[in-house]
């Protein structure tokens, strides 16, 4: 089975506190995937776009996937 990185381009992620960062708690989108040449997930790096021209590179262990909000059920009253 071919090696796959955990995140893909345009995935929404949040910066966790595994490694202290001024960006902890912020959300952004994956702009670039930099796979580890050793095919070790923890060594994969990702460029995260925060908006405007702000982009920062993070290690895999610094990122958490953000699930899209579930669709709200709308009930019609009769």
ZIMONOR-V38224 format. One record per run of one state. SS is the DSSP state (helix for helix, strand for strand, loop for the rest). FROM is the first residue (numbers start at 0). TO is the last residue. If there is no record, write none. Layout:
# ZIMONOR-V38224
SS,FROM,TO  SS,FROM,TO
This chain:
# ZIMONOR-V38224
loop,0,10  strand,11,14  loop,15,25  strand,26,33  loop,34,39  helix,40,42  loop,43,43  strand,44,50  loop,51,52  strand,53,58  helix,59,61  strand,62,64  loop,65,77
